[in-house]
């Protein structure tokens, strides 16, 4: 069985937010009210995403030996 961790982020601010998925440097600009789902698979059970919130962006770090995907909802 593969380990999976996921969460949904909603841009509730009145401005666009840049979502950055590391270590792949994938970037998506989320308009106000837009939701994105991030899913990570693999690695050690209990691993999780690490989040860093800056003024104009949310940086999401996947854990070692994982594969992550980003989907706009």
mmCIF file of the N, C-alpha and C atoms, coordinates in Angstrom:
data_MODEL
# 
_entry.id   MODEL 
# 
loop_
_atom_site.group_PDB 
_atom_site.id 
_atom_site.type_symbol 
_atom_site.label_atom_id 
_atom_site.label_alt_id 
_atom_site.label_comp_id 
_atom_site.label_asym_id 
_atom_site.label_entity_id 
_atom_site.label_seq_id 
_atom_site.pdbx_PDB_ins_code 
_atom_site.Cartn_x 
_atom_site.Cartn_y 
_atom_site.Cartn_z 
_atom_site.occupancy 
_atom_site.B_iso_or_equiv 
_atom_site.pdbx_formal_charge 
_atom_site.auth_seq_id 
_atom_site.auth_comp_id 
_atom_site.auth_asym_id 
_atom_site.auth_atom_id 
_atom_site.pdbx_PDB_model_num 
ATOM 1   N N  . UNK A 1 1  ? 0.845   -1.186 0.000   1.00 0.00 ? 1  UNK A N  1 
ATOM 2   C CA . UNK A 1 1  ? 0.000   0.000  0.000   1.00 0.00 ? 1  UNK A CA 1 
ATOM 3   C C  . UNK A 1 1  ? 0.887   1.244  0.000   1.00 0.00 ? 1  UNK A C  1 
ATOM 4   N N  . UNK A 1 2  ? 0.564   2.203  -0.842  1.00 0.00 ? 2  UNK A N  1 
ATOM 5   C CA . UNK A 1 2  ? 1.340   3.418  -0.990  1.00 0.00 ? 2  UNK A CA 1 
ATOM 6   C C  . UNK A 1 2  ? 0.859   4.480  -0.004  1.00 0.00 ? 2  UNK A C  1 
ATOM 7   N N  . UNK A 1 3  ? 1.806   5.182  0.618   1.00 0.00 ? 3  UNK A N  1 
ATOM 8   C CA . UNK A 1 3  ? 1.464   6.266  1.535   1.00 0.00 ? 3  UNK A CA 1 
ATOM 9   C C  . UNK A 1 3  ? 1.033   7.493  0.737   1.00 0.00 ? 3  UNK A C  1 
ATOM 10  N N  . UNK A 1 4  ? -0.097  8.109  1.132   1.00 0.00 ? 4  UNK A N  1 
ATOM 11  C CA . UNK A 1 4  ? -0.639  9.293  0.453   1.00 0.00 ? 4  UNK A CA 1 
ATOM 12  C C  . UNK A 1 4  ? -0.986  10.351 1.492   1.00 0.00 ? 4  UNK A C  1 
ATOM 13  N N  . UNK A 1 5  ? -0.636  11.585 1.194   1.00 0.00 ? 5  UNK A N  1 
ATOM 14  C CA . UNK A 1 5  ? -0.986  12.727 2.036   1.00 0.00 ? 5  UNK A CA 1 
ATOM 15  C C  . UNK A 1 5  ? -1.516  13.822 1.117   1.00 0.00 ? 5  UNK A C  1 
ATOM 16  N N  . UNK A 1 6  ? -2.633  14.461 1.484   1.00 0.00 ? 6  UNK A N  1 
ATOM 17  C CA . UNK A 1 6  ? -3.172  15.510 0.623   1.00 0.00 ? 6  UNK A CA 1 
ATOM 18  C C  . UNK A 1 6  ? -3.820  16.613 1.443   1.00 0.00 ? 6  UNK A C  1 
ATOM 19  N N  . UNK A 1 7  ? -3.967  17.774 0.801   1.00 0.00 ? 7  UNK A N  1 
ATOM 20  C CA . UNK A 1 7  ? -4.705  18.867 1.411   1.00 0.00 ? 7  UNK A CA 1 
ATOM 21  C C  . UNK A 1 7  ? -5.230  19.788 0.313   1.00 0.00 ? 7  UNK A C  1 
ATOM 22  N N  . UNK A 1 8  ? -6.213  20.613 0.672   1.00 0.00 ? 8  UNK A N  1 
ATOM 23  C CA . UNK A 1 8  ? -6.789  21.588 -0.249  1.00 0.00 ? 8  UNK A CA 1 
ATOM 24  C C  . UNK A 1 8  ? -6.491  22.977 0.306   1.00 0.00 ? 8  UNK A C  1 
ATOM 25  N N  . UNK A 1 9  ? -6.025  23.860 -0.579  1.00 0.00 ? 9  UNK A N  1 
ATOM 26  C CA . UNK A 1 9  ? -5.741  25.252 -0.220  1.00 0.00 ? 9  UNK A CA 1 
ATOM 27  C C  . UNK A 1 9  ? -6.715  26.144 -0.971  1.00 0.00 ? 9  UNK A C  1 
ATOM 28  N N  . UNK A 1 10 ? -7.335  27.083 -0.265  1.00 0.00 ? 10 UNK A N  1 
ATOM 29  C CA . UNK A 1 10 ? -8.227  28.069 -0.879  1.00 0.00 ? 10 UNK A CA 1 
ATOM 30  C C  . UNK A 1 10 ? -7.605  29.441 -0.730  1.00 0.00 ? 10 UNK A C  1 
ATOM 31  N N  . UNK A 1 11 ? -7.489  30.156 -1.842  1.00 0.00 ? 11 UNK A N  1 
ATOM 32  C CA . UNK A 1 11 ? -6.992  31.525 -1.776  1.00 0.00 ? 11 UNK A CA 1 
ATOM 33  C C  . UNK A 1 11 ? -8.152  32.417 -1.338  1.00 0.00 ? 11 UNK A C  1 
ATOM 34  N N  . UNK A 1 12 ? -8.220  32.717 -0.066  1.00 0.00 ? 12 UNK A N  1 
ATOM 35  C CA . UNK A 1 12 ? -9.293  33.543 0.488   1.00 0.00 ? 12 UNK A CA 1 
ATOM 36  C C  . UNK A 1 12 ? -8.942  35.023 0.505   1.00 0.00 ? 12 UNK A C  1 
ATOM 37  N N  . UNK A 1 13 ? -7.782  35.370 -0.015  1.00 0.00 ? 13 UNK A N  1 
ATOM 38  C CA . UNK A 1 13 ? -7.371  36.777 -0.020  1.00 0.00 ? 13 UNK A CA 1 
ATOM 39  C C  . UNK A 1 13 ? -7.983  37.498 -1.225  1.00 0.00 ? 13 UNK A C  1 
ATOM 40  N N  . UNK A 1 14 ? -7.986  38.824 -1.197  1.00 0.00 ? 14 UNK A N  1 
ATOM 41  C CA . UNK A 1 14 ? -8.529  39.582 -2.330  1.00 0.00 ? 14 UNK A CA 1 
ATOM 42  C C  . UNK A 1 14 ? -7.545  39.696 -3.505  1.00 0.00 ? 14 UNK A C  1 
ATOM 43  N N  . UNK A 1 15 ? -6.336  39.167 -3.329  1.00 0.00 ? 15 UNK A N  1 
ATOM 44  C CA . UNK A 1 15 ? -5.312  39.235 -4.375  1.00 0.00 ? 15 UNK A CA 1 
ATOM 45  C C  . UNK A 1 15 ? -4.905  37.837 -4.817  1.00 0.00 ? 15 UNK A C  1 
ATOM 46  N N  . UNK A 1 16 ? -4.325  37.760 -6.009  1.00 0.00 ? 16 UNK A N  1 
ATOM 47  C CA . UNK A 1 16 ? -3.795  36.487 -6.488  1.00 0.00 ? 16 UNK A CA 1 
ATOM 48  C C  . UNK A 1 16 ? -2.627  36.051 -5.603  1.00 0.00 ? 16 UNK A C  1 
ATOM 49  N N  . UNK A 1 17 ? -2.467  34.742 -5.452  1.00 0.00 ? 17 UNK A N  1 
ATOM 50  C CA . UNK A 1 17 ? -1.380  34.168 -4.664  1.00 0.00 ? 17 UNK A CA 1 
ATOM 51  C C  . UNK A 1 17 ? -0.632  33.183 -5.555  1.00 0.00 ? 17 UNK A C  1 
ATOM 52  N N  . UNK A 1 18 ? 0.686   33.267 -5.533  1.00 0.00 ? 18 UNK A N  1 
ATOM 53  C CA . UNK A 1 18 ? 1.512   32.332 -6.283  1.00 0.00 ? 18 UNK A CA 1 
ATOM 54  C C  . UNK A 1 18 ? 1.746   31.103 -5.418  1.00 0.00 ? 18 UNK A C  1 
ATOM 55  N N  . UNK A 1 19 ? 1.327   29.940 -5.903  1.00 0.00 ? 19 UNK A N  1 
ATOM 56  C CA . UNK A 1 19 ? 1.570   28.688 -5.201  1.00 0.00 ? 19 UNK A CA 1 
ATOM 57  C C  . UNK A 1 19 ? 2.781   28.036 -5.861  1.00 0.00 ? 19 UNK A C  1 
ATOM 58  N N  . UNK A 1 20 ? 3.815   27.727 -5.062  1.00 0.00 ? 20 UNK A N  1 
ATOM 59  C CA . UNK A 1 20 ? 5.052   27.143 -5.569  1.00 0.00 ? 20 UNK A CA 1 
ATOM 60  C C  . UNK A 1 20 ? 5.212   25.763 -4.954  1.00 0.00 ? 20 UNK A C  1 
ATOM 61  N N  . UNK A 1 21 ? 5.370   24.754 -5.795  1.00 0.00 ? 21 UNK A N  1 
ATOM 62  C CA . UNK A 1 21 ? 5.557   23.379 -5.334  1.00 0.00 ? 21 UNK A CA 1 
ATOM 63  C C  . UNK A 1 21 ? 7.022   23.020 -5.480  1.00 0.00 ? 21 UNK A C  1 
ATOM 64  N N  . UNK A 1 22 ? 7.694   22.791 -4.369  1.00 0.00 ? 22 UNK A N  1 
ATOM 65  C CA . UNK A 1 22 ? 9.118   22.454 -4.347  1.00 0.00 ? 22 UNK A CA 1 
ATOM 66  C C  . UNK A 1 22 ? 9.305   20.974 -4.024  1.00 0.00 ? 22 UNK A C  1 
ATOM 67  N N  . UNK A 1 23 ? 10.339  20.326 -4.505  1.00 0.00 ? 23 UNK A N  1 
ATOM 68  C CA . UNK A 1 23 ? 11.550  20.875 -5.102  1.00 0.00 ? 23 UNK A CA 1 
ATOM 69  C C  . UNK A 1 23 ? 11.491  21.019 -6.614  1.00 0.00 ? 23 UNK A C  1 
ATOM 70  N N  . UNK A 1 24 ? 10.322  20.916 -7.218  1.00 0.00 ? 24 UNK A N  1 
ATOM 71  C CA . UNK A 1 24 ? 10.202  20.965 -8.681  1.00 0.00 ? 24 UNK A CA 1 
ATOM 72  C C  . UNK A 1 24 ? 10.046  22.382 -9.219  1.00 0.00 ? 24 UNK A C  1 
ATOM 73  N N  . UNK A 1 25 ? 9.871   23.352 -8.348  1.00 0.00 ? 25 UNK A N  1 
ATOM 74  C CA . UNK A 1 25 ? 9.683   24.753 -8.730  1.00 0.00 ? 25 UNK A CA 1 
ATOM 75  C C  . UNK A 1 25 ? 8.489   24.940 -9.667  1.00 0.00 ? 25 UNK A C  1 
ATOM 76  N N  . UNK A 1 26 ? 7.469   24.107 -9.496  1.00 0.00 ? 26 UNK A N  1 
ATOM 77  C CA . UNK A 1 26 ? 6.228   24.266 -10.264 1.00 0.00 ? 26 UNK A CA 1 
ATOM 78  C C  . UNK A 1 26 ? 5.468   25.447 -9.668  1.00 0.00 ? 26 UNK A C  1 
ATOM 79  N N  . UNK A 1 27 ? 5.028   26.373 -10.503 1.00 0.00 ? 27 UNK A N  1 
ATOM 80  C CA . UNK A 1 27 ? 4.343   27.571 -10.040 1.00 0.00 ? 27 UNK A CA 1 
ATOM 81  C C  . UNK A 1 27 ? 2.980   27.713 -10.694 1.00 0.00 ? 27 UNK A C  1 
ATOM 82  N N  . UNK A 1 28 ? 1.993   28.076 -9.873  1.00 0.00 ? 28 UNK A N  1 
ATOM 83  C CA . UNK A 1 28 ? 0.633   28.310 -10.360 1.00 0.00 ? 28 UNK A CA 1 
ATOM 84  C C  . UNK A 1 28 ? 0.113   29.560 -9.665  1.00 0.00 ? 28 UNK A C  1 
ATOM 85  N N  . UNK A 1 29 ? -0.404  30.504 -10.443 1.00 0.00 ? 29 UNK A N  1 
ATOM 86  C CA . UNK A 1 29 ? -0.989  31.719 -9.880  1.00 0.00 ? 29 UNK A CA 1 
ATOM 87  C C  . UNK A 1 29 ? -2.459  31.459 -9.605  1.00 0.00 ? 29 UNK A C  1 
ATOM 88  N N  . UNK A 1 30 ? -2.849  31.572 -8.335  1.00 0.00 ? 30 UNK A N  1 
ATOM 89  C CA . UNK A 1 30 ? -4.232  31.309 -7.936  1.00 0.00 ? 30 UNK A CA 1 
ATOM 90  C C  . UNK A 1 30 ? -4.976  32.620 -7.746  1.00 0.00 ? 30 UNK A C  1 
ATOM 91  N N  . UNK A 1 31 ? -5.998  32.831 -8.531  1.00 0.00 ? 31 UNK A N  1 
ATOM 92  C CA . UNK A 1 31 ? -6.836  34.021 -8.401  1.00 0.00 ? 31 UNK A CA 1 
ATOM 93  C C  . UNK A 1 31 ? -7.625  33.940 -7.082  1.00 0.00 ? 31 UNK A C  1 
ATOM 94  N N  . UNK A 1 32 ? -8.148  35.065 -6.619  1.00 0.00 ? 32 UNK A N  1 
ATOM 95  C CA . UNK A 1 32 ? -8.959  35.048 -5.398  1.00 0.00 ? 32 UNK A CA 1 
ATOM 96  C C  . UNK A 1 32 ? -10.108 34.039 -5.519  1.00 0.00 ? 32 UNK A C  1 
ATOM 97  N N  . UNK A 1 33 ? -10.324 33.271 -4.463  1.00 0.00 ? 33 UNK A N  1 
ATOM 98  C CA . UNK A 1 33 ? -11.412 32.293 -4.428  1.00 0.00 ? 33 UNK A CA 1 
ATOM 99  C C  . UNK A 1 33 ? -11.098 30.956 -5.069  1.00 0.00 ? 33 UNK A C  1 
ATOM 100 N N  . UNK A 1 34 ? -9.955  30.815 -5.728  1.00 0.00 ? 34 UNK A N  1 
ATOM 101 C CA . UNK A 1 34 ? -9.600  29.556 -6.396  1.00 0.00 ? 34 UNK A CA 1 
ATOM 102 C C  . UNK A 1 34 ? -9.052  28.566 -5.374  1.00 0.00 ? 34 UNK A C  1 
ATOM 103 N N  . UNK A 1 35 ? -9.388  27.283 -5.578  1.00 0.00 ? 35 UNK A N  1 
ATOM 104 C CA . UNK A 1 35 ? -8.927  26.211 -4.693  1.00 0.00 ? 35 UNK A CA 1 
ATOM 105 C C  . UNK A 1 35 ? -7.988  25.285 -5.457  1.00 0.00 ? 35 UNK A C  1 
ATOM 106 N N  . UNK A 1 36 ? -6.979  24.787 -4.755  1.00 0.00 ? 36 UNK A N  1 
ATOM 107 C CA . UNK A 1 36 ? -6.031  23.849 -5.351  1.00 0.00 ? 36 UNK A CA 1 
ATOM 108 C C  . UNK A 1 36 ? -5.857  22.665 -4.399  1.00 0.00 ? 36 UNK A C  1 
ATOM 109 N N  . UNK A 1 37 ? -5.755  21.482 -4.975  1.00 0.00 ? 37 UNK A N  1 
ATOM 110 C CA . UNK A 1 37 ? -5.513  20.276 -4.178  1.00 0.00 ? 37 UNK A CA 1 
ATOM 111 C C  . UNK A 1 37 ? -4.096  19.791 -4.455  1.00 0.00 ? 37 UNK A C  1 
ATOM 112 N N  . UNK A 1 38 ? -3.361  19.503 -3.397  1.00 0.00 ? 38 UNK A N  1 
ATOM 113 C CA . UNK A 1 38 ? -2.023  18.935 -3.521  1.00 0.00 ? 38 UNK A CA 1 
ATOM 114 C C  . UNK A 1 38 ? -2.049  17.527 -2.953  1.00 0.00 ? 38 UNK A C  1 
ATOM 115 N N  . UNK A 1 39 ? -1.470  16.599 -3.693  1.00 0.00 ? 39 UNK A N  1 
ATOM 116 C CA . UNK A 1 39 ? -1.424  15.200 -3.284  1.00 0.00 ? 39 UNK A CA 1 
ATOM 117 C C  . UNK A 1 39 ? 0.016   14.736 -3.387  1.00 0.00 ? 39 UNK A C  1 
ATOM 118 N N  . UNK A 1 40 ? 0.521   14.144 -2.315  1.00 0.00 ? 40 UNK A N  1 
ATOM 119 C CA . UNK A 1 40 ? 1.859   13.560 -2.307  1.00 0.00 ? 40 UNK A CA 1 
ATOM 120 C C  . UNK A 1 40 ? 1.755   12.064 -2.083  1.00 0.00 ? 40 UNK A C  1 
ATOM 121 N N  . UNK A 1 41 ? 2.596   11.307 -2.776  1.00 0.00 ? 41 UNK A N  1 
ATOM 122 C CA . UNK A 1 41 ? 2.595   9.850  -2.640  1.00 0.00 ? 41 UNK A CA 1 
ATOM 123 C C  . UNK A 1 41 ? 4.020   9.354  -2.466  1.00 0.00 ? 41 UNK A C  1 
ATOM 124 N N  . UNK A 1 42 ? 4.166   8.324  -1.640  1.00 0.00 ? 42 UNK A N  1 
ATOM 125 C CA . UNK A 1 42 ? 5.460   7.680  -1.460  1.00 0.00 ? 42 UNK A CA 1 
ATOM 126 C C  . UNK A 1 42 ? 6.193   8.191  -0.241  1.00 0.00 ? 42 UNK A C  1 
ATOM 127 N N  . UNK A 1 43 ? 7.402   7.683  -0.066  1.00 0.00 ? 43 UNK A N  1 
ATOM 128 C CA . UNK A 1 43 ? 8.191   8.072  1.092   1.00 0.00 ? 43 UNK A CA 1 
ATOM 129 C C  . UNK A 1 43 ? 7.736   7.362  2.350   1.00 0.00 ? 43 UNK A C  1 
ATOM 130 N N  . UNK A 1 44 ? 8.175   7.859  3.485   1.00 0.00 ? 44 UNK A N  1 
ATOM 131 C CA . UNK A 1 44 ? 7.878   7.236  4.767   1.00 0.00 ? 44 UNK A CA 1 
ATOM 132 C C  . UNK A 1 44 ? 6.463   7.551  5.233   1.00 0.00 ? 44 UNK A C  1 
ATOM 133 N N  . UNK A 1 45 ? 5.799   6.563  5.799   1.00 0.00 ? 45 UNK A N  1 
ATOM 134 C CA . UNK A 1 45 ? 4.468   6.765  6.377   1.00 0.00 ? 45 UNK A CA 1 
ATOM 135 C C  . UNK A 1 45 ? 4.569   7.843  7.450   1.00 0.00 ? 45 UNK A C  1 
ATOM 136 N N  . UNK A 1 46 ? 3.630   8.763  7.442   1.00 0.00 ? 46 UNK A N  1 
ATOM 137 C CA . UNK A 1 46 ? 3.624   9.855  8.400   1.00 0.00 ? 46 UNK A CA 1 
ATOM 138 C C  . UNK A 1 46 ? 4.299   11.116 7.887   1.00 0.00 ? 46 UNK A C  1 
ATOM 139 N N  . UNK A 1 47 ? 4.895   11.041 6.701   1.00 0.00 ? 47 UNK A N  1 
ATOM 140 C CA . UNK A 1 47 ? 5.496   12.235 6.113   1.00 0.00 ? 47 UNK A CA 1 
ATOM 141 C C  . UNK A 1 47 ? 4.401   13.228 5.753   1.00 0.00 ? 47 UNK A C  1 
ATOM 142 N N  . UNK A 1 48 ? 4.773   14.484 5.643   1.00 0.00 ? 48 UNK A N  1 
ATOM 143 C CA . UNK A 1 48 ? 3.767   15.504 5.339   1.00 0.00 ? 48 UNK A CA 1 
ATOM 144 C C  . UNK A 1 48 ? 4.404   16.650 4.566   1.00 0.00 ? 48 UNK A C  1 
ATOM 145 N N  . UNK A 1 49 ? 3.547   17.442 3.936   1.00 0.00 ? 49 UNK A N  1 
ATOM 146 C CA . UNK A 1 49 ? 4.002   18.651 3.265   1.00 0.00 ? 49 UNK A CA 1 
ATOM 147 C C  . UNK A 1 49 ? 4.446   19.666 4.313   1.00 0.00 ? 49 UNK A C  1 
ATOM 148 N N  . UNK A 1 50 ? 5.380   20.516 3.947   1.00 0.00 ? 50 UNK A N  1 
ATOM 149 C CA . UNK A 1 50 ? 5.762   21.641 4.775   1.00 0.00 ? 50 UNK A CA 1 
ATOM 150 C C  . UNK A 1 50 ? 5.333   22.899 4.030   1.00 0.00 ? 50 UNK A C  1 
ATOM 151 N N  . UNK A 1 51 ? 4.716   23.845 4.736   1.00 0.00 ? 51 UNK A N  1 
ATOM 152 C CA . UNK A 1 51 ? 4.200   25.062 4.106   1.00 0.00 ? 51 UNK A CA 1 
ATOM 153 C C  . UNK A 1 51 ? 4.947   26.285 4.609   1.00 0.00 ? 51 UNK A C  1 
ATOM 154 N N  . UNK A 1 52 ? 5.191   27.211 3.682   1.00 0.00 ? 52 UNK A N  1 
ATOM 155 C CA . UNK A 1 52 ? 5.786   28.494 4.036   1.00 0.00 ? 52 UNK A CA 1 
ATOM 156 C C  . UNK A 1 52 ? 4.951   29.592 3.388   1.00 0.00 ? 52 UNK A C  1 
ATOM 157 N N  . UNK A 1 53 ? 4.319   30.432 4.195   1.00 0.00 ? 53 UNK A N  1 
ATOM 158 C CA . UNK A 1 53 ? 3.450   31.497 3.704   1.00 0.00 ? 53 UNK A CA 1 
ATOM 159 C C  . UNK A 1 53 ? 4.227   32.805 3.681   1.00 0.00 ? 53 UNK A C  1 
ATOM 160 N N  . UNK A 1 54 ? 4.332   33.428 2.514   1.00 0.00 ? 54 UNK A N  1 
ATOM 161 C CA . UNK A 1 54 ? 4.910   34.759 2.366   1.00 0.00 ? 54 UNK A CA 1 
ATOM 162 C C  . UNK A 1 54 ? 3.789   35.707 1.959   1.00 0.00 ? 54 UNK A C  1 
ATOM 163 N N  . UNK A 1 55 ? 4.075   36.991 1.840   1.00 0.00 ? 55 UNK A N  1 
ATOM 164 C CA . UNK A 1 55 ? 3.028   37.963 1.523   1.00 0.00 ? 55 UNK A CA 1 
ATOM 165 C C  . UNK A 1 55 ? 2.269   37.635 0.243   1.00 0.00 ? 55 UNK A C  1 
ATOM 166 N N  . UNK A 1 56 ? 2.991   37.242 -0.801  1.00 0.00 ? 56 UNK A N  1 
ATOM 167 C CA . UNK A 1 56 ? 2.357   37.043 -2.103  1.00 0.00 ? 56 UNK A CA 1 
ATOM 168 C C  . UNK A 1 56 ? 2.425   35.620 -2.617  1.00 0.00 ? 56 UNK A C  1 
ATOM 169 N N  . UNK A 1 57 ? 2.866   34.691 -1.774  1.00 0.00 ? 57 UNK A N  1 
ATOM 170 C CA . UNK A 1 57 ? 3.003   33.301 -2.251  1.00 0.00 ? 57 UNK A CA 1 
ATOM 171 C C  . UNK A 1 57 ? 2.920   32.301 -1.112  1.00 0.00 ? 57 UNK A C  1 
ATOM 172 N N  . UNK A 1 58 ? 2.563   31.091 -1.487  1.00 0.00 ? 58 UNK A N  1 
ATOM 173 C CA . UNK A 1 58 ? 2.567   29.943 -0.581  1.00 0.00 ? 58 UNK A CA 1 
ATOM 174 C C  . UNK A 1 58 ? 3.544   28.944 -1.182  1.00 0.00 ? 58 UNK A C  1 
ATOM 175 N N  . UNK A 1 59 ? 4.576   28.598 -0.432  1.00 0.00 ? 59 UNK A N  1 
ATOM 176 C CA . UNK A 1 59 ? 5.553   27.627 -0.902  1.00 0.00 ? 59 UNK A CA 1 
ATOM 177 C C  . UNK A 1 59 ? 5.266   26.307 -0.203  1.00 0.00 ? 59 UNK A C  1 
ATOM 178 N N  . UNK A 1 60 ? 5.095   25.258 -0.990  1.00 0.00 ? 60 UNK A N  1 
ATOM 179 C CA . UNK A 1 60 ? 4.786   23.927 -0.471  1.00 0.00 ? 60 UNK A CA 1 
ATOM 180 C C  . UNK A 1 60 ? 5.978   23.030 -0.771  1.00 0.00 ? 60 UNK A C  1 
ATOM 181 N N  . UNK A 1 61 ? 6.535   22.437 0.273   1.00 0.00 ? 61 UNK A N  1 
ATOM 182 C CA . UNK A 1 61 ? 7.673   21.542 0.122   1.00 0.00 ? 61 UNK A CA 1 
ATOM 183 C C  . UNK A 1 61 ? 7.195   20.099 0.289   1.00 0.00 ? 61 UNK A C  1 
ATOM 184 N N  . UNK A 1 62 ? 7.456   19.289 -0.714  1.00 0.00 ? 62 UNK A N  1 
ATOM 185 C CA . UNK A 1 62 ? 7.143   17.864 -0.609  1.00 0.00 ? 62 UNK A CA 1 
ATOM 186 C C  . UNK A 1 62 ? 8.267   17.188 0.176   1.00 0.00 ? 62 UNK A C  1 
ATOM 187 N N  . UNK A 1 63 ? 8.010   16.013 0.697   1.00 0.00 ? 63 UNK A N  1 
ATOM 188 C CA . UNK A 1 63 ? 8.996   15.307 1.518   1.00 0.00 ? 63 UNK A CA 1 
ATOM 189 C C  . UNK A 1 63 ? 9.879   14.408 0.643   1.00 0.00 ? 63 UNK A C  1 
ATOM 190 N N  . UNK A 1 64 ? 11.026  13.969 1.157   1.00 0.00 ? 64 UNK A N  1 
ATOM 191 C CA . UNK A 1 64 ? 11.940  13.132 0.375   1.00 0.00 ? 64 UNK A CA 1 
ATOM 192 C C  . UNK A 1 64 ? 11.272  11.862 -0.137  1.00 0.00 ? 64 UNK A C  1 
ATOM 193 N N  . UNK A 1 65 ? 11.643  11.449 -1.324  1.00 0.00 ? 65 UNK A N  1 
ATOM 194 C CA . UNK A 1 65 ? 11.156  10.224 -1.971  1.00 0.00 ? 65 UNK A CA 1 
ATOM 195 C C  . UNK A 1 65 ? 9.667   10.247 -2.270  1.00 0.00 ? 65 UNK A C  1 
ATOM 196 N N  . UNK A 1 66 ? 9.099   11.441 -2.417  1.00 0.00 ? 66 UNK A N  1 
ATOM 197 C CA . UNK A 1 66 ? 7.675   11.539 -2.757  1.00 0.00 ? 66 UNK A CA 1 
ATOM 198 C C  . UNK A 1 66 ? 7.509   12.079 -4.165  1.00 0.00 ? 66 UNK A C  1 
ATOM 199 N N  . UNK A 1 67 ? 6.322   11.847 -4.687  1.00 0.00 ? 67 UNK A N  1 
ATOM 200 C CA . UNK A 1 67 ? 5.898   12.431 -5.953  1.00 0.00 ? 67 UNK A CA 1 
ATOM 201 C C  . UNK A 1 67 ? 4.654   13.244 -5.625  1.00 0.00 ? 67 UNK A C  1 
ATOM 202 N N  . UNK A 1 68 ? 4.644   14.509 -6.005  1.00 0.00 ? 68 UNK A N  1 
ATOM 203 C CA . UNK A 1 68 ? 3.524   15.379 -5.674  1.00 0.00 ? 68 UNK A CA 1 
ATOM 204 C C  . UNK A 1 68 ? 2.844   15.879 -6.932  1.00 0.00 ? 68 UNK A C  1 
ATOM 205 N N  . UNK A 1 69 ? 1.552   16.107 -6.822  1.00 0.00 ? 69 UNK A N  1 
ATOM 206 C CA . UNK A 1 69 ? 0.795   16.656 -7.935  1.00 0.00 ? 69 UNK A CA 1 
ATOM 207 C C  . UNK A 1 69 ? -0.097  17.784 -7.426  1.00 0.00 ? 69 UNK A C  1 
ATOM 208 N N  . UNK A 1 70 ? -0.405  18.692 -8.318  1.00 0.00 ? 70 UNK A N  1 
ATOM 209 C CA . UNK A 1 70 ? -1.196  19.863 -8.009  1.00 0.00 ? 70 UNK A CA 1 
ATOM 210 C C  . UNK A 1 70 ? -2.352  19.918 -8.991  1.00 0.00 ? 70 UNK A C  1 
ATOM 211 N N  . UNK A 1 71 ? -3.564  20.111 -8.464  1.00 0.00 ? 71 UNK A N  1 
ATOM 212 C CA . UNK A 1 71 ? -4.757  20.156 -9.321  1.00 0.00 ? 71 UNK A CA 1 
ATOM 213 C C  . UNK A 1 71 ? -5.614  21.336 -8.891  1.00 0.00 ? 71 UNK A C  1 
ATOM 214 N N  . UNK A 1 72 ? -6.037  22.143 -9.854  1.00 0.00 ? 72 UNK A N  1 
ATOM 215 C CA . UNK A 1 72 ? -6.957  23.251 -9.578  1.00 0.00 ? 72 UNK A CA 1 
ATOM 216 C C  . UNK A 1 72 ? -8.367  22.676 -9.528  1.00 0.00 ? 72 UNK A C  1 
ATOM 217 N N  . UNK A 1 73 ? -9.098  23.033 -8.486  1.00 0.00 ? 73 UNK A N  1 
ATOM 218 C CA . UNK A 1 73 ? -10.463 22.502 -8.308  1.00 0.00 ? 73 UNK A CA 1 
ATOM 219 C C  . UNK A 1 73 ? -11.492 23.467 -8.860  1.00 0.00 ? 73 UNK A C  1 
# 
